[in-house]
């Protein structure tokens, strides 16, 4: 049997036993880390968003049956690992952003990784 004393379980259980997307995953996972939990089980579709919070093991779950099997020690569910092989983002052209210089500047600063100073 798997120890779940430091685990959080998130998701909406559908009538057919599958787990559905849960809105607000990011703040829930951040709170779980803040409260000292170290593992989060959640719907697979929410794993990329949840992985933005460092310091937690994110385990995507497709169905209640697969979760129960995992907890019984049967075929284990694998931890989510973000795909870093996507490479750099494509070039962007901001020529279509007109009349909103503050928006354009904010996008440029965010892309550069700098902070805006007043």
N, CA, C and O atoms as a printed pandas DataFrame, in Angstrom:
     atom_number atom_name residue_name chain_id  residue_number  x_coord  y_coord  z_coord
0              1         N          UNK        A               1    0.846   -1.180    0.000
1              2        CA          UNK        A               1    0.000    0.000    0.000
2              3         C          UNK        A               1    0.887    1.239    0.000
3              4         O          UNK        A               1    1.895    1.290    0.705
4              5         N          UNK        A               2    0.514    2.214   -0.779
5              6        CA          UNK        A               2    1.261    3.461   -0.939
6              7         C          UNK        A               2    0.933    4.415    0.209
7              8         O          UNK        A               2   -0.224    4.531    0.615
8              9         N          UNK        A               3    1.968    5.104    0.737
9             10        CA          UNK        A               3    1.758    6.086    1.798
10            11         C          UNK        A               3    1.232    7.382    1.182
11            12         O          UNK        A               3    1.891    7.982    0.334
12            13         N          UNK        A               4    0.053    7.808    1.608
13            14        CA          UNK        A               4   -0.571    9.015    1.066
14            15         C          UNK        A               4   -0.711   10.113    2.117
15            16         O          UNK        A               4   -1.487   11.051    1.937
16            17         N          UNK        A               5    0.034    9.998    3.210
17            18        CA          UNK        A               5   -0.110   10.974    4.286
18            19         C          UNK        A               5    0.365   12.373    3.887
19            20         O          UNK        A               5   -0.063   13.361    4.484
20            21         N          UNK        A               6    1.238   12.467    2.894
21            22        CA          UNK        A               6    1.735   13.769    2.453
22            23         C          UNK        A               6    1.346   14.033    0.997
23            24         O          UNK        A               6    2.062   14.706    0.256
24            25         N          UNK        A               7    0.181   13.478    0.606
25            26        CA          UNK        A               7   -0.296   13.617   -0.770
26            27         C          UNK        A               7   -1.618   14.369   -0.809
27            28         O          UNK        A               7   -2.405   14.331    0.137
28            29         N          UNK        A               8   -1.839   15.048   -1.921
29            30        CA          UNK        A               8   -3.085   15.756   -2.181
30            31         C          UNK        A               8   -3.704   15.136   -3.426
31            32         O          UNK        A               8   -2.999   14.808   -4.381
32            33         N          UNK        A               9   -5.017   14.979   -3.414
33            34        CA          UNK        A               9   -5.756   14.426   -4.540
34            35         C          UNK        A               9   -6.691   15.499   -5.076
35            36         O          UNK        A               9   -7.556   15.990   -4.351
36            37         N          UNK        A              10   -6.521   15.868   -6.345
37            38        CA          UNK        A              10   -7.332   16.900   -6.978
38            39         C          UNK        A              10   -7.998   16.333   -8.220
39            40         O          UNK        A              10   -7.445   15.452   -8.878
40            41         N          UNK        A              11   -9.169   16.829   -8.538
41            42        CA          UNK        A              11   -9.818   16.442   -9.785
42            43         C          UNK        A              11  -11.300   16.270   -9.631
43            44         O          UNK        A              11  -11.824   16.127   -8.527
44            45         N          UNK        A              12  -11.962   16.285  -10.753
45            46        CA          UNK        A              12  -13.396   16.039  -10.795
46            47         C          UNK        A              12  -13.594   14.626  -11.329
47            48         O          UNK        A              12  -13.123   14.289  -12.415
48            49         N          UNK        A              13  -14.286   13.816  -10.565
49            50        CA          UNK        A              13  -14.539   12.429  -10.957
50            51         C          UNK        A              13  -15.822   12.372  -11.774
51            52         O          UNK        A              13  -16.888   12.753  -11.291
52            53         N          UNK        A              14  -15.719   11.901  -13.003
53            54        CA          UNK        A              14  -16.909   11.781  -13.842
54            55         C          UNK        A              14  -17.616   10.469  -13.535
55            56         O          UNK        A              14  -17.067    9.612  -12.842
56            57         N          UNK        A              15  -18.820   10.311  -14.043
57            58        CA          UNK        A              15  -19.617    9.119  -13.758
58            59         C          UNK        A              15  -18.999    7.844  -14.323
59            60         O          UNK        A              15  -19.275    6.752  -13.826
60            61         N          UNK        A              16  -18.171    7.970  -15.351
61            62        CA          UNK        A              16  -17.545    6.771  -15.916
62            63         C          UNK        A              16  -16.200    6.453  -15.258
63            64         O          UNK        A              16  -15.505    5.531  -15.688
64            65         N          UNK        A              17  -15.829    7.204  -14.226
65            66        CA          UNK        A              17  -14.610    6.900  -13.477
66            67         C          UNK        A              17  -13.374    7.629  -13.943
67            68         O          UNK        A              17  -12.307    7.466  -13.350
68            69         N          UNK        A              18  -13.485    8.431  -14.989
69            70        CA          UNK        A              18  -12.321    9.192  -15.448
70            71         C          UNK        A              18  -12.234   10.510  -14.676
71            72         O          UNK        A              18  -13.220   10.994  -14.121
72            73         N          UNK        A              19  -11.034   11.069  -14.660
73            74        CA          UNK        A              19  -10.832   12.352  -13.991
74            75         C          UNK        A              19  -10.844   13.456  -15.030
75            76         O          UNK        A              19  -10.222   13.341  -16.086
76            77         N          UNK        A              20  -11.560   14.529  -14.720
77            78        CA          UNK        A              20  -11.701   15.663  -15.634
78            79         C          UNK        A              20  -10.854   16.844  -15.169
79            80         O          UNK        A              20  -10.410   16.907  -14.022
80            81         N          UNK        A              21  -10.650   17.757  -16.078
81            82        CA          UNK        A              21   -9.935   19.011  -15.793
82            83         C          UNK        A              21  -10.552   19.694  -14.581
83            84         O          UNK        A              21  -11.771   19.705  -14.410
84            85         N          UNK        A              22   -9.698   20.257  -13.753
85            86        CA          UNK        A              22  -10.140   20.987  -12.574
86            87         C          UNK        A              22   -9.657   22.424  -12.675
87            88         O          UNK        A              22   -8.451   22.659  -12.737
88            89         N          UNK        A              23  -10.570   23.394  -12.694
89            90        CA          UNK        A              23  -10.133   24.797  -12.738
90            91         C          UNK        A              23   -9.426   25.200  -11.443
91            92         O          UNK        A              23   -9.768   24.715  -10.364
92            93         N          UNK        A              24   -8.447   26.082  -11.558
93            94        CA          UNK        A              24   -7.753   26.589  -10.382
94            95         C          UNK        A              24   -6.681   25.665   -9.838
95            96         O          UNK        A              24   -6.376   25.714   -8.646
96            97         N          UNK        A              25   -6.110   24.831  -10.675
97            98        CA          UNK        A              25   -5.103   23.874  -10.230
98            99         C          UNK        A              25   -3.852   24.569   -9.692
99           100         O          UNK        A              25   -3.309   24.158   -8.667
100          101         N          UNK        A              26   -3.402   25.597  -10.364
101          102        CA          UNK        A              26   -2.149   26.247   -9.969
102          103         C          UNK        A              26   -2.191   26.768   -8.530
103          104         O          UNK        A              26   -1.274   26.468   -7.765
104          105         N          UNK        A              27   -3.204   27.530   -8.127
105          106        CA          UNK        A              27   -3.211   27.976   -6.734
106          107         C          UNK        A              27   -3.395   26.835   -5.728
107          108         O          UNK        A              27   -2.861   26.891   -4.620
108          109         N          UNK        A              28   -4.144   25.810   -6.110
109          110        CA          UNK        A              28   -4.315   24.673   -5.193
110          111         C          UNK        A              28   -3.001   23.928   -4.976
111          112         O          UNK        A              28   -2.685   23.523   -3.857
112          113         N          UNK        A              29   -2.244   23.751   -6.046
113          114        CA          UNK        A              29   -0.968   23.051   -5.942
114          115         C          UNK        A              29    0.040   23.908   -5.169
115          116         O          UNK        A              29    0.821   23.380   -4.377
116          117         N          UNK        A              30    0.027   25.209   -5.393
117          118        CA          UNK        A              30    0.923   26.100   -4.642
118          119         C          UNK        A              30    0.596   26.048   -3.154
119          120         O          UNK        A              30    1.507   26.040   -2.327
120          121         N          UNK        A              31   -0.668   26.013   -2.804
121          122        CA          UNK        A              31   -1.070   25.915   -1.405
122          123         C          UNK        A              31   -0.662   24.574   -0.807
123          124         O          UNK        A              31   -0.254   24.506    0.352
124          125         N          UNK        A              32   -0.772   23.507   -1.596
125          126        CA          UNK        A              32   -0.353   22.189   -1.120
126          127         C          UNK        A              32    1.131   22.197   -0.759
127          128         O          UNK        A              32    1.528   21.644    0.267
128          129         N          UNK        A              33    1.941   22.822   -1.598
129          130        CA          UNK        A              33    3.378   22.922   -1.293
130          131         C          UNK        A              33    3.600   23.749   -0.032
131          132         O          UNK        A              33    4.404   23.385    0.827
132          133         N          UNK        A              34    2.884   24.860    0.070
133          134        CA          UNK        A              34    3.008   25.735    1.240
134          135         C          UNK        A              34    2.637   25.006    2.535
135          136         O          UNK        A              34    3.220   25.270    3.587
136          137         N          UNK        A              35    1.676   24.095    2.458
137          138        CA          UNK        A              35    1.220   23.350    3.637
138          139         C          UNK        A              35    2.062   22.108    3.927
139          140         O          UNK        A              35    1.775   21.373    4.872
140          141         N          UNK        A              36    3.094   21.869    3.127
141          142        CA          UNK        A              36    4.027   20.788    3.413
142          143         C          UNK        A              36    3.763   19.476    2.708
143          144         O          UNK        A              36    4.405   18.474    3.024
144          145         N          UNK        A              37    2.845   19.450    1.772
145          146        CA          UNK        A              37    2.615   18.223    1.000
146          147         C          UNK        A              37    3.719   18.072   -0.031
147          148         O          UNK        A              37    4.319   19.060   -0.452
148          149         N          UNK        A              38    3.989   16.833   -0.440
149          150        CA          UNK        A              38    5.058   16.639   -1.417
150          151         C          UNK        A              38    4.628   15.911   -2.685
151          152         O          UNK        A              38    5.416   15.801   -3.625
152          153         N          UNK        A              39    3.395   15.411   -2.731
153          154        CA          UNK        A              39    2.903   14.688   -3.898
154          155         C          UNK        A              39    1.497   15.172   -4.225
155          156         O          UNK        A              39    0.675   15.375   -3.332
156          157         N          UNK        A              40    1.229   15.354   -5.522
157          158        CA          UNK        A              40   -0.104   15.756   -5.962
158          159         C          UNK        A              40   -0.564   14.796   -7.054
159          160         O          UNK        A              40    0.106   14.627   -8.073
160          161         N          UNK        A              41   -1.712   14.171   -6.824
161          162        CA          UNK        A              41   -2.363   13.327   -7.823
162          163         C          UNK        A              41   -3.472   14.183   -8.442
163          164         O          UNK        A              41   -4.289   14.753   -7.720
164          165         N          UNK        A              42   -3.503   14.274   -9.771
165          166        CA          UNK        A              42   -4.513   15.093  -10.435
166          167         C          UNK        A              42   -4.747   14.611  -11.852
167          168         O          UNK        A              42   -3.990   13.778  -12.351
168          169         N          UNK        A              43   -5.792   15.123  -12.519
169          170        CA          UNK        A              43   -6.051   14.707  -13.902
170          171         C          UNK        A              43   -4.850   14.973  -14.795
171          172         O          UNK        A              43   -4.168   15.987  -14.648
172          173         N          UNK        A              44   -4.600   14.069  -15.709
173          174        CA          UNK        A              44   -3.455   14.193  -16.600
174          175         C          UNK        A              44   -3.419   15.498  -17.365
175          176         O          UNK        A              44   -2.342   16.047  -17.595
176          177         N          UNK        A              45   -4.564   16.002  -17.760
177          178        CA          UNK        A              45   -4.626   17.239  -18.524
178          179         C          UNK        A              45   -4.140   18.434  -17.697
179          180         O          UNK        A              45   -3.732   19.446  -18.268
180          181         N          UNK        A              46   -4.176   18.336  -16.377
181          182        CA          UNK        A              46   -3.750   19.424  -15.502
182          183         C          UNK        A              46   -2.285   19.328  -15.074
183          184         O          UNK        A              46   -1.778   20.235  -14.414
184          185         N          UNK        A              47   -1.611   18.262  -15.434
185          186        CA          UNK        A              47   -0.224   18.052  -15.007
186          187         C          UNK        A              47    0.734   19.143  -15.495
187          188         O          UNK        A              47    1.567   19.592  -14.708
188          189         N          UNK        A              48    0.660   19.593  -16.753
189          190        CA          UNK        A              48    1.597   20.643  -17.177
190          191         C          UNK        A              48    1.463   21.920  -16.344
191          192         O          UNK        A              48    2.467   22.534  -15.983
192          193         N          UNK        A              49    0.235   22.318  -16.041
193          194        CA          UNK        A              49    0.023   23.520  -15.232
194          195         C          UNK        A              49    0.543   23.310  -13.811
195          196         O          UNK        A              49    1.204   24.188  -13.257
196          197         N          UNK        A              50    0.251   22.162  -13.225
197          198        CA          UNK        A              50    0.677   21.878  -11.851
198          199         C          UNK        A              50    2.195   21.809  -11.746
199          200         O          UNK        A              50    2.753   22.138  -10.700
200          201         N          UNK        A              51    2.866   21.388  -12.805
201          202        CA          UNK        A              51    4.327   21.251  -12.764
202          203         C          UNK        A              51    5.040   22.594  -12.712
203          204         O          UNK        A              51    6.256   22.635  -12.524
204          205         N          UNK        A              52    4.317   23.681  -12.873
205          206        CA          UNK        A              52    4.930   25.001  -12.757
206          207         C          UNK        A              52    5.324   25.312  -11.321
207          208         O          UNK        A              52    6.139   26.204  -11.083
208          209         N          UNK        A              53    4.762   24.595  -10.368
209          210        CA          UNK        A              53    5.104   24.760   -8.958
210          211         C          UNK        A              53    6.236   23.793   -8.640
211          212         O          UNK        A              53    6.067   22.578   -8.741
212          213         N          UNK        A              54    7.382   24.328   -8.258
213          214        CA          UNK        A              54    8.551   23.501   -7.954
214          215         C          UNK        A              54    8.399   22.817   -6.598
215          216         O          UNK        A              54    7.655   23.277   -5.731
216          217         N          UNK        A              55    9.117   21.712   -6.436
217          218        CA          UNK        A              55    9.201   21.062   -5.140
218          219         C          UNK        A              55    8.128   20.043   -4.867
219          220         O          UNK        A              55    8.002   19.582   -3.733
220          221         N          UNK        A              56    7.337   19.667   -5.875
221          222        CA          UNK        A              56    6.292   18.677   -5.696
222          223         C          UNK        A              56    6.413   17.583   -6.748
223          224         O          UNK        A              56    6.831   17.832   -7.879
224          225         N          UNK        A              57    6.048   16.392   -6.363
225          226        CA          UNK        A              57    5.939   15.311   -7.342
226          227         C          UNK        A              57    4.521   15.364   -7.894
227          228         O          UNK        A              57    3.551   15.256   -7.144
228          229         N          UNK        A              58    4.406   15.528   -9.191
229          230        CA          UNK        A              58    3.111   15.613   -9.862
230          231         C          UNK        A              58    2.840   14.272  -10.530
231          232         O          UNK        A              58    3.622   13.816  -11.364
232          233         N          UNK        A              59    1.725   13.642  -10.159
233          234        CA          UNK        A              59    1.378   12.346  -10.731
234          235         C          UNK        A              59    0.047   12.466  -11.463
235          236         O          UNK        A              59   -1.000   12.615  -10.833
236          237         N          UNK        A              60    0.085   12.401  -12.810
237          238        CA          UNK        A              60   -1.154   12.478  -13.577
238          239         C          UNK        A              60   -1.946   11.179  -13.468
239          240         O          UNK        A              60   -1.384   10.085  -13.509
240          241         N          UNK        A              61   -3.259   11.324  -13.328
241          242        CA          UNK        A              61   -4.154   10.174  -13.170
242          243         C          UNK        A              61   -5.260   10.280  -14.212
243          244         O          UNK        A              61   -5.884   11.331  -14.360
244          245         N          UNK        A              62   -5.502    9.183  -14.937
245          246        CA          UNK        A              62   -6.559    9.184  -15.949
246          247         C          UNK        A              62   -7.902    8.727  -15.394
247          248         O          UNK        A              62   -8.953    9.209  -15.819
248          249         N          UNK        A              63   -7.865    7.794  -14.440
249          250        CA          UNK        A              63   -9.119    7.247  -13.923
250          251         C          UNK        A              63   -8.970    6.830  -12.475
251          252         O          UNK        A              63   -7.860    6.643  -11.977
252          253         N          UNK        A              64  -10.097    6.688  -11.809
253          254        CA          UNK        A              64  -10.103    6.224  -10.436
254          255         C          UNK        A              64   -9.527    4.809  -10.348
255          256         O          UNK        A              64   -8.838    4.476   -9.384
256          257         N          UNK        A              65   -9.809    3.984  -11.347
257          258        CA          UNK        A              65   -9.291    2.614  -11.360
258          259         C          UNK        A              65   -7.768    2.597  -11.400
259          260         O          UNK        A              65   -7.141    1.816  -10.683
260          261         N          UNK        A              66   -7.164    3.450  -12.230
261          262        CA          UNK        A              66   -5.691    3.474  -12.303
262          263         C          UNK        A              66   -5.087    4.007  -11.008
263          264         O          UNK        A              66   -4.018    3.559  -10.594
264          265         N          UNK        A              67   -5.764    4.961  -10.366
265          266        CA          UNK        A              67   -5.284    5.471   -9.084
266          267         C          UNK        A              67   -5.333    4.384   -8.020
267          268         O          UNK        A              67   -4.376    4.211   -7.266
268          269         N          UNK        A              68   -6.428    3.659   -7.954
269          270        CA          UNK        A              68   -6.563    2.588   -6.960
270          271         C          UNK        A              68   -5.514    1.498   -7.192
271          272         O          UNK        A              68   -4.940    0.972   -6.238
272          273         N          UNK        A              69   -5.268    1.162   -8.457
273          274        CA          UNK        A              69   -4.240    0.165   -8.766
274          275         C          UNK        A              69   -2.875    0.660   -8.287
275          276         O          UNK        A              69   -2.105   -0.106   -7.709
276          277         N          UNK        A              70   -2.580    1.914   -8.521
277          278        CA          UNK        A              70   -1.309    2.502   -8.084
278          279         C          UNK        A              70   -1.181    2.422   -6.568
279          280         O          UNK        A              70   -0.134    2.034   -6.050
280          281         N          UNK        A              71   -2.231    2.783   -5.868
281          282        CA          UNK        A              71   -2.191    2.790   -4.407
282          283         C          UNK        A              71   -2.067    1.385   -3.822
283          284         O          UNK        A              71   -1.560    1.215   -2.713
284          285         N          UNK        A              72   -2.532    0.376   -4.567
285          286        CA          UNK        A              72   -2.390   -1.025   -4.137
286          287         C          UNK        A              72   -1.014   -1.590   -4.490
287          288         O          UNK        A              72   -0.692   -2.717   -4.114
288          289         N          UNK        A              73   -0.206   -0.816   -5.205
289          290        CA          UNK        A              73    1.124   -1.278   -5.579
290          291         C          UNK        A              73    1.167   -2.010   -6.898
291          292         O          UNK        A              73    2.196   -2.587   -7.248
292          293         N          UNK        A              74    0.084   -2.002   -7.634
293          294        CA          UNK        A              74    0.048   -2.614   -8.959
294          295         C          UNK        A              74    0.723   -1.656   -9.930
295          296         O          UNK        A              74    1.502   -0.813   -9.484
296          297         N          UNK        A              75    0.474   -1.736  -11.201
297          298        CA          UNK        A              75    1.232   -0.882  -12.126
298          299         C          UNK        A              75    1.296    0.567  -11.635
299          300         O          UNK        A              75    0.275    1.249  -11.553
300          301         N          UNK        A              76    2.505    1.026  -11.313
301          302        CA          UNK        A              76    2.627    2.374  -10.747
302          303         C          UNK        A              76    2.386    3.453  -11.799
303          304         O          UNK        A              76    2.703    3.285  -12.976
304          305         N          UNK        A              77    1.824    4.550  -11.344
305          306        CA          UNK        A              77    1.671    5.722  -12.196
306          307         C          UNK        A              77    2.998    6.460  -12.212
307          308         O          UNK        A              77    3.684    6.531  -11.192
308          309         N          UNK        A              78    3.355    6.996  -13.333
309          310        CA          UNK        A              78    4.629    7.690  -13.477
310          311         C          UNK        A              78    4.471    9.170  -13.165
311          312         O          UNK        A              78    3.439    9.770  -13.467
312          313         N          UNK        A              79    5.499    9.756  -12.557
313          314        CA          UNK        A              79    5.511   11.194  -12.282
314          315         C          UNK        A              79    5.571   11.965  -13.587
315          316         O          UNK        A              79    6.149   11.503  -14.571
316          317         N          UNK        A              80    4.968   13.147  -13.585
317          318        CA          UNK        A              80    4.978   14.003  -14.759
318          319         C          UNK        A              80    6.314   14.733  -14.859
319          320         O          UNK        A              80    6.791   15.309  -13.881
320          321         N          UNK        A              81    6.897   14.704  -16.021
321          322        CA          UNK        A              81    8.124   15.453  -16.317
322          323         C          UNK        A              81    7.833   16.352  -17.515
323          324         O          UNK        A              81    7.463   15.857  -18.580
324          325         N          UNK        A              82    7.996   17.666  -17.356
325          326        CA          UNK        A              82    7.733   18.571  -18.476
326          327         C          UNK        A              82    8.623   18.255  -19.667
327          328         O          UNK        A              82    9.768   17.836  -19.500
328          329         N          UNK        A              83    8.100   18.457  -20.864
329          330        CA          UNK        A              83    8.838   18.207  -22.096
330          331         C          UNK        A              83    9.658   19.438  -22.438
331          332         O          UNK        A              83    9.117   20.439  -22.907
332          333         N          UNK        A              84   10.966   19.366  -22.204
333          334        CA          UNK        A              84   11.859   20.488  -22.488
334          335         C          UNK        A              84   12.460   20.409  -23.883
335          336         O          UNK        A              84   13.347   21.196  -24.213
336          337         N          UNK        A              85   12.001   19.486  -24.700
337          338        CA          UNK        A              85   12.592   19.296  -26.021
338          339         C          UNK        A              85   11.879   20.106  -27.099
339          340         O          UNK        A              85   12.141   19.914  -28.286
340          341         N          UNK        A              86   10.988   21.002  -26.706
341          342        CA          UNK        A              86   10.227   21.756  -27.699
342          343         C          UNK        A              86   11.067   22.803  -28.415
343          344         O          UNK        A              86   10.706   23.235  -29.510
344          345         N          UNK        A              87   12.170   23.216  -27.824
345          346        CA          UNK        A              87   13.030   24.195  -28.463
346          347         C          UNK        A              87   12.528   25.603  -28.258
347          348         O          UNK        A              87   11.545   25.826  -27.551
348          349         N          UNK        A              88   13.206   26.561  -28.879
349          350        CA          UNK        A              88   12.828   27.965  -28.685
350          351         C          UNK        A              88   11.487   28.288  -29.332
351          352         O          UNK        A              88   11.062   27.626  -30.279
352          353         N          UNK        A              89   10.836   29.308  -28.809
353          354        CA          UNK        A              89    9.571   29.762  -29.371
354          355         C          UNK        A              89    9.812   30.387  -30.736
355          356         O          UNK        A              89   10.883   30.943  -30.980
356          357         N          UNK        A              90    8.830   30.304  -31.629
357          358        CA          UNK        A              90    9.002   30.925  -32.944
358          359         C          UNK        A              90    9.103   32.438  -32.830
359          360         O          UNK        A              90    8.642   33.033  -31.856
360          361         N          UNK        A              91    9.710   33.049  -33.834
361          362        CA          UNK        A              91    9.844   34.504  -33.859
362          363         C          UNK        A              91    8.459   35.141  -33.851
363          364         O          UNK        A              91    7.535   34.646  -34.497
364          365         N          UNK        A              92    8.320   36.235  -33.120
365          366        CA          UNK        A              92    7.043   36.940  -33.048
366          367         C          UNK        A              92    7.184   38.313  -33.671
367          368         O          UNK        A              92    8.224   38.963  -33.561
368          369         N          UNK        A              93    6.139   38.733  -34.315
369          370        CA          UNK        A              93    6.096   40.057  -34.920
370          371         C          UNK        A              93    4.993   40.839  -34.224
371          372         O          UNK        A              93    3.827   40.449  -34.286
372          373         N          UNK        A              94    5.341   41.926  -33.568
373          374        CA          UNK        A              94    4.373   42.728  -32.832
374          375         C          UNK        A              94    3.822   43.875  -33.664
375          376         O          UNK        A              94    3.268   44.826  -33.113
376          377         N          UNK        A              95    3.966   43.801  -34.982
377          378        CA          UNK        A              95    3.494   44.896  -35.824
378          379         C          UNK        A              95    1.977   45.042  -35.771
379          380         O          UNK        A              95    1.457   46.118  -36.067
380          381         N          UNK        A              96    1.263   43.992  -35.403
381          382        CA          UNK        A              96   -0.193   44.071  -35.334
382          383         C          UNK        A              96   -0.694   44.706  -34.029
383          384         O          UNK        A              96   -1.886   44.982  -33.893
384          385         N          UNK        A              97    0.211   44.937  -33.071
385          386        CA          UNK        A              97   -0.168   45.606  -31.822
386          387         C          UNK        A              97   -0.013   47.102  -32.055
387          388         O          UNK        A              97    1.094   47.638  -32.001
388          389         N          UNK        A              98   -1.144   47.776  -32.316
389          390        CA          UNK        A              98   -1.112   49.203  -32.642
390          391         C          UNK        A              98   -1.937   49.991  -31.645
391          392         O          UNK        A              98   -2.995   49.543  -31.202
392          393         N          UNK        A              99   -1.445   51.163  -31.297
393          394        CA          UNK        A              99   -2.195   52.050  -30.420
394          395         C          UNK        A              99   -2.192   51.625  -28.967
395          396         O          UNK        A              99   -2.904   52.207  -28.149
396          397         N          UNK        A             100   -1.411   50.631  -28.639
397          398        CA          UNK        A             100   -1.338   50.155  -27.264
398          399         C          UNK        A             100    0.131   49.945  -26.903
399          400         O          UNK        A             100    0.572   48.824  -26.647
400          401         N          UNK        A             101    0.866   51.036  -26.891
401          402        CA          UNK        A             101    2.303   50.953  -26.654
402          403         C          UNK        A             101    2.635   50.337  -25.301
403          404         O          UNK        A             101    3.646   49.648  -25.169
404          405         N          UNK        A             102    1.789   50.577  -24.285
405          406        CA          UNK        A             102    2.048   49.991  -22.965
406          407         C          UNK        A             102    1.950   48.461  -23.015
407          408         O          UNK        A             102    2.694   47.767  -22.322
408          409         N          UNK        A             103    1.037   47.944  -23.829
409          410        CA          UNK        A             103    0.904   46.493  -23.979
410          411         C          UNK        A             103    2.115   45.938  -24.713
411          412         O          UNK        A             103    2.679   44.920  -24.313
412          413         N          UNK        A             104    2.507   46.603  -25.773
413          414        CA          UNK        A             104    3.666   46.166  -26.544
414          415         C          UNK        A             104    4.928   46.164  -25.671
415          416         O          UNK        A             104    5.714   45.217  -25.703
416          417         N          UNK        A             105    5.107   47.229  -24.897
417          418        CA          UNK        A             105    6.271   47.325  -24.013
418          419         C          UNK        A             105    6.255   46.211  -22.965
419          420         O          UNK        A             105    7.290   45.608  -22.682
420          421         N          UNK        A             106    5.099   45.942  -22.399
421          422        CA          UNK        A             106    4.985   44.875  -21.398
422          423         C          UNK        A             106    5.341   43.521  -22.007
423          424         O          UNK        A             106    6.015   42.714  -21.367
424          425         N          UNK        A             107    4.899   43.268  -23.228
425          426        CA          UNK        A             107    5.239   42.012  -23.904
426          427         C          UNK        A             107    6.737   41.902  -24.162
427          428         O          UNK        A             107    7.325   40.837  -23.977
428          429         N          UNK        A             108    7.348   42.990  -24.584
429          430        CA          UNK        A             108    8.790   42.991  -24.841
430          431         C          UNK        A             108    9.590   42.765  -23.572
431          432         O          UNK        A             108   10.564   42.012  -23.566
432          433         N          UNK        A             109    9.173   43.422  -22.495
433          434        CA          UNK        A             109    9.881   43.274  -21.210
434          435         C          UNK        A             109    9.710   41.846  -20.698
435          436         O          UNK        A             109   10.674   41.235  -20.236
436          437         N          UNK        A             110    8.491   41.311  -20.777
437          438        CA          UNK        A             110    8.248   39.944  -20.305
438          439         C          UNK        A             110    9.067   38.945  -21.117
439          440         O          UNK        A             110    9.623   38.004  -20.551
440          441         N          UNK        A             111    9.148   39.132  -22.410
441          442        CA          UNK        A             111    9.914   38.221  -23.261
442          443         C          UNK        A             111   11.407   38.294  -22.954
443          444         O          UNK        A             111   12.115   37.291  -23.041
444          445         N          UNK        A             112   11.881   39.483  -22.595
445          446        CA          UNK        A             112   13.290   39.659  -22.295
446          447         C          UNK        A             112   13.650   39.161  -20.897
447          448         O          UNK        A             112   14.822   38.945  -20.589
448          449         N          UNK        A             113   12.627   38.980  -20.050
449          450        CA          UNK        A             113   12.875   38.502  -18.706
450          451         C          UNK        A             113   13.286   39.599  -17.742
451          452         O          UNK        A             113   13.769   39.313  -16.646
452          453         N          UNK        A             114   13.104   40.832  -18.132
453          454        CA          UNK        A             114   13.465   41.965  -17.278
454          455         C          UNK        A             114   12.256   42.418  -16.487
455          456         O          UNK        A             114   11.151   41.910  -16.681
456          457         N          UNK        A             115   12.460   43.361  -15.607
457          458        CA          UNK        A             115   11.356   43.923  -14.859
458          459         C          UNK        A             115   11.167   45.362  -15.282
459          460         O          UNK        A             115   12.117   46.032  -15.688
460          461         N          UNK        A             116    9.946   45.831  -15.187
461          462        CA          UNK        A             116    9.651   47.213  -15.560
462          463         C          UNK        A             116    9.895   48.117  -14.363
463          464         O          UNK        A             116    9.483   47.806  -13.246
464          465         N          UNK        A             117   10.552   49.215  -14.598
465          466        CA          UNK        A             117   10.789   50.211  -13.551
466          467         C          UNK        A             117    9.966   51.443  -13.877
467          468         O          UNK        A             117    9.832   51.806  -15.046
468          469         N          UNK        A             118    9.407   52.099  -12.851
469          470        CA          UNK        A             118    8.617   53.290  -13.113
470          471         C          UNK        A             118    9.493   54.489  -13.314
471          472         O          UNK        A             118    8.990   55.588  -13.547
